[in-house]
Amino acid sequence: MRVRRLGWAGLEIEAGGERLVIDYVRDLSPLFTGWRPGDSLVAPSGQATAALVTHLHRDHTDASALADVLPQGAPVLRPAPGHGDDVDNEATLLAERELTARRLAAEVVPTWSRQEIGPFRVTAVPAVDGLGDPQLNWVVEADGQRVFHGGDTMFHGYWWLIARRFSPFDAAFLPANGAVVDAPHLQPPSPFPAALNPRQAAAAAEILDARYAVPIHYAPEQPDKIAGYVEVSDPADELRTHAGRRAHELAVGEWLDLERSRGATAPATTGRDR
């Protein structure tokens, strides 16, 4: 199995001649006020068998992008809709409307549910969303390797449950930008990170017994976020401070070959594929 970083929180996972995408987006304008398409996001290298999404914030679920990379009827596995009224669900409404408009084969899956999709075994595991919206994280297994995708989860008490069921991991892809959010519908605001910061990501990777801790959910090329969204300045560098040799920064468009890197002293990366 090999994994390619698509930018922000997006991944492409390839095994047995098939691929999955997780949180693949190609338009981040709902989050980035000065959105500049370019090197901060890349497209998958081919058609995907299925898509997984961690939650329905628009920087993690882009129905237009998914429609273009999935064949008709391909599954899009997702968490449950939000709770309450439109004010409660303000952060998820746009992605919900787009999924409906694109008529994607979206399937709500419960926590701990497992599915076989081609060569992949995927399991939805618990996560805690910083805005209180439903979120899943994903465990993907293929070719004897196992990876974790953390969406933009906060630190929580489920790490040990996930570790008991699945560890060790070949790689854990973890949010590390430690975003502090001041949103109009979430008042008074919290001063605490709504997604893992680098120290928390390092702790999660240690609990999960991940060979590589790979930071995601950051884009230094896109500095202008919406008002009320404040990040750690250099998540990848700070993760190295806390996670040591476990930390591995993967450039946008770069592959991590988990089979080739087994037993190696350094991860096997195979360059960028734009």
C-alpha positions as CSV (number, residue, x, y, z in Angstrom):
1,M,0.0,0.0,0.0
2,R,1.2,3.5,-0.7
3,V,-0.3,6.9,0.3
4,R,-0.2,10.2,-1.4
5,R,-0.9,13.6,0.2
6,L,-3.4,15.6,-1.8
7,G,-3.2,18.8,0.3
8,W,-4.9,20.1,3.4
9,A,-6.4,16.9,4.8
10,G,-6.8,14.9,1.6
11,L,-5.2,11.6,0.9
12,E,-5.1,9.1,-1.9
13,I,-4.4,5.5,-0.9
14,E,-3.5,2.9,-3.5
15,A,-3.4,-0.9,-3.2
16,G,-4.0,-3.8,-5.6
17,G,-4.4,-1.4,-8.6
18,E,-7.3,0.5,-6.9
19,R,-7.5,3.6,-4.9
20,L,-9.5,5.3,-2.1
21,V,-9.6,9.0,-1.5
22,I,-10.1,10.5,2.0
23,D,-11.2,14.2,2.5
24,Y,-10.3,15.0,-1.1
25,V,-11.1,18.6,-1.9
26,R,-10.0,20.9,-4.7
27,D,-11.7,24.2,-3.7
28,L,-10.9,25.7,-0.3
29,S,-12.4,29.1,-0.9
30,P,-15.0,28.6,1.9
31,L,-12.1,28.6,4.4
32,F,-9.4,30.6,2.7
33,T,-10.4,34.2,2.0
34,G,-7.7,34.7,-0.6
35,W,-8.0,31.2,-2.1
36,R,-5.3,30.6,-4.8
37,P,-5.7,27.3,-6.6
38,G,-2.3,25.8,-7.3
39,D,0.3,23.7,-5.5
40,S,-1.4,23.5,-2.2
41,L,-3.9,20.9,-3.6
42,V,-3.4,18.2,-6.2
43,A,-5.9,15.8,-7.9
44,P,-5.8,12.0,-7.4
45,S,-3.7,10.1,-9.9
46,G,-6.7,8.3,-11.3
47,Q,-10.3,7.2,-10.7
48,A,-11.1,6.2,-7.2
49,T,-13.1,3.1,-6.1
50,A,-14.6,4.9,-3.2
51,A,-14.4,8.0,-1.1
52,L,-14.3,8.4,2.7
53,V,-15.0,11.7,4.4
54,T,-14.4,12.5,8.1
55,H,-17.0,15.2,8.4
56,L,-19.0,17.6,6.4
57,H,-17.1,20.8,6.8
58,R,-16.5,22.2,3.4
59,D,-12.7,21.9,3.7
60,H,-13.1,18.1,4.1
61,T,-16.1,17.3,1.8
62,D,-16.1,18.7,-1.7
63,A,-18.9,17.0,-3.7
64,S,-17.9,18.5,-7.0
65,A,-14.4,17.1,-6.6
66,L,-15.7,13.7,-5.6
67,A,-18.1,13.5,-8.5
68,D,-15.2,14.0,-10.9
69,V,-13.0,11.3,-9.5
70,L,-15.6,8.6,-8.7
71,P,-17.6,6.4,-11.1
72,Q,-21.3,6.6,-10.9
73,G,-22.6,4.8,-7.9
74,A,-19.3,4.5,-6.1
75,P,-19.7,4.8,-2.3
76,V,-19.0,7.9,-0.4
77,L,-18.9,6.8,3.3
78,R,-19.7,9.6,5.7
79,P,-20.8,10.4,9.3
80,A,-24.4,11.2,10.3
81,P,-26.0,14.6,9.6
82,G,-25.7,17.3,12.2
83,H,-27.9,17.7,15.1
84,G,-30.6,20.4,15.7
85,D,-31.5,23.3,13.4
86,D,-29.8,25.2,10.7
87,V,-27.9,27.4,13.2
88,D,-26.5,24.3,14.9
89,N,-25.5,22.9,11.5
90,E,-24.2,26.0,9.9
91,A,-20.7,24.5,9.2
92,T,-22.1,21.4,7.5
93,L,-25.0,22.8,5.4
94,L,-23.0,23.7,2.3
95,A,-21.5,20.3,1.9
96,E,-24.8,18.6,2.6
97,R,-26.5,20.5,-0.1
98,E,-23.7,19.8,-2.6
99,L,-23.7,16.1,-1.9
100,T,-27.5,16.1,-2.6
101,A,-27.1,18.2,-5.8
102,R,-24.4,15.9,-7.2
103,R,-26.4,12.7,-6.4
104,L,-23.4,10.9,-5.0
105,A,-24.0,7.5,-3.4
106,A,-23.4,8.9,0.1
107,E,-23.8,6.3,2.9
108,V,-24.0,7.2,6.6
109,V,-21.9,4.7,8.6
110,P,-21.8,4.2,12.3
111,T,-18.8,4.3,14.5
112,W,-16.8,1.0,14.5
113,S,-18.5,-0.2,11.4
114,R,-16.2,-2.1,8.9
115,Q,-16.5,-2.5,5.2
116,E,-14.5,-4.3,2.5
117,I,-14.0,-2.2,-0.6
118,G,-11.9,-3.9,-3.3
119,P,-8.6,-4.6,-1.7
120,F,-9.3,-2.2,1.3
121,R,-10.8,-2.9,4.7
122,V,-12.1,0.4,6.1
123,T,-13.3,1.0,9.6
124,A,-15.0,4.1,10.9
125,V,-13.6,5.0,14.4
126,P,-14.5,7.6,16.9
127,A,-13.4,11.3,16.6
128,V,-14.4,14.5,18.3
129,D,-15.1,17.6,16.2
130,G,-14.0,20.9,17.5
131,L,-17.3,22.6,16.4
132,G,-19.5,19.9,17.8
133,D,-20.4,18.4,14.4
134,P,-20.5,14.7,13.7
135,Q,-17.1,13.3,12.8
136,L,-15.5,10.0,12.1
137,N,-11.9,9.0,11.7
138,W,-10.8,6.2,9.4
139,V,-8.6,3.1,9.7
140,V,-7.7,1.7,6.3
141,E,-6.0,-1.7,5.8
142,A,-4.6,-3.3,2.7
143,D,-1.6,-5.4,1.7
144,G,-0.8,-6.1,5.3
145,Q,-0.4,-2.4,6.2
146,R,-2.6,-0.2,8.3
147,V,-3.0,3.6,8.3
148,F,-5.1,6.1,10.3
149,H,-6.7,9.3,9.0
150,G,-7.6,11.9,11.7
151,G,-9.6,14.4,9.8
152,D,-9.4,17.5,12.1
153,T,-10.3,15.7,15.3
154,M,-9.5,17.2,18.7
155,F,-7.6,15.2,21.4
156,H,-10.0,12.8,23.1
157,G,-10.3,9.7,25.2
158,Y,-11.0,7.2,22.3
159,W,-7.3,6.9,21.3
160,W,-6.7,4.0,23.6
161,L,-9.8,2.2,22.4
162,I,-8.6,2.6,18.8
163,A,-5.1,1.5,19.7
164,R,-6.4,-1.7,21.5
165,R,-8.3,-2.7,18.4
166,F,-5.8,-1.7,15.6
167,S,-2.3,-0.8,16.7
168,P,0.4,-0.7,15.6
169,F,-0.1,1.6,12.6
170,D,2.3,1.9,9.7
171,A,1.4,5.6,9.5
172,A,-1.0,8.0,11.2
173,F,-2.0,11.1,9.3
174,L,-2.9,13.6,11.9
175,P,-4.2,17.2,11.9
176,A,-1.5,19.4,13.5
177,N,-2.4,23.0,12.9
178,G,-4.1,23.5,16.3
179,A,-6.7,25.8,14.9
180,V,-8.5,28.1,17.4
181,V,-11.9,29.0,16.1
182,D,-14.1,32.0,16.8
183,A,-17.3,31.4,14.8
184,P,-20.4,33.5,14.9
185,H,-22.6,30.5,15.7
186,L,-20.3,29.3,18.5
187,Q,-20.4,32.0,21.1
188,P,-18.7,32.7,23.5
189,P,-15.7,31.3,21.7
190,S,-13.2,28.7,23.1
191,P,-9.5,29.6,23.5
192,F,-8.6,26.0,23.0
193,P,-7.6,24.2,19.8
194,A,-10.5,22.8,17.7
195,A,-8.1,20.4,16.0
196,L,-5.0,18.6,17.3
197,N,-1.9,20.9,17.8
198,P,1.5,19.4,17.2
199,R,2.1,18.3,20.8
200,Q,-1.3,16.6,20.8
201,A,-0.7,14.9,17.5
202,A,2.6,13.5,18.7
203,A,0.8,12.1,21.8
204,A,-1.9,10.5,19.6
205,A,0.7,9.0,17.4
206,E,2.5,7.5,20.4
207,I,-0.7,6.0,21.8
208,L,-1.6,4.6,18.3
209,D,2.0,3.2,18.1
210,A,2.4,4.7,14.6
211,R,5.6,4.1,12.8
212,Y,5.2,7.5,11.0
213,A,3.3,10.5,12.3
214,V,2.4,12.5,9.2
215,P,1.0,16.0,9.7
216,I,-2.0,17.1,7.7
217,H,-4.6,19.9,7.8
218,Y,-2.2,22.7,7.2
219,A,-1.3,24.8,4.1
220,P,1.4,27.4,4.5
221,E,1.0,28.4,0.9
222,Q,-2.5,29.7,1.8
223,P,-2.0,32.1,4.7
224,D,-5.3,34.0,4.6
225,K,-8.1,32.1,6.4
226,I,-11.5,33.3,7.3
227,A,-11.8,35.6,10.3
228,G,-11.7,33.8,13.6
229,Y,-9.4,30.9,12.4
230,V,-6.0,31.1,14.0
231,E,-3.4,28.3,13.4
232,V,0.0,27.1,14.7
233,S,2.6,28.9,12.5
234,D,4.6,25.8,11.4
235,P,2.8,22.6,12.3
236,A,5.3,20.2,10.6
237,D,8.4,21.7,12.3
238,E,6.7,21.7,15.7
239,L,5.6,18.1,15.2
240,R,9.2,17.1,14.7
241,T,10.0,18.7,18.0
242,H,7.4,16.7,19.9
243,A,7.4,13.4,17.9
244,G,11.1,13.1,17.1
245,R,12.0,10.4,14.5
246,R,8.4,9.3,14.3
247,A,7.5,12.6,12.6
248,H,7.5,12.5,8.8
249,E,6.5,15.5,6.7
250,L,5.0,14.6,3.3
251,A,4.9,17.2,0.6
252,V,1.7,17.8,-1.3
253,G,1.7,15.4,-4.2
254,E,4.3,13.1,-2.6
255,W,3.9,9.3,-2.1
256,L,4.8,7.3,1.0
257,D,5.4,3.7,0.0
258,L,4.6,1.7,3.2
259,E,5.7,-1.7,1.7
260,R,9.1,-0.4,0.6
261,S,9.7,1.5,3.9
262,R,9.2,-1.6,6.1
263,G,12.4,-2.3,7.9
264,A,14.0,0.8,6.4
265,T,15.8,3.4,8.6
266,A,13.9,6.2,6.7
267,P,10.5,6.2,5.0
268,A,10.4,5.4,1.3
269,T,9.0,8.4,-0.5
270,T,8.6,8.1,-4.3
271,G,8.4,11.8,-5.3
272,R,5.6,14.0,-6.5
273,D,3.0,13.1,-9.0
274,R,1.2,16.2,-10.2
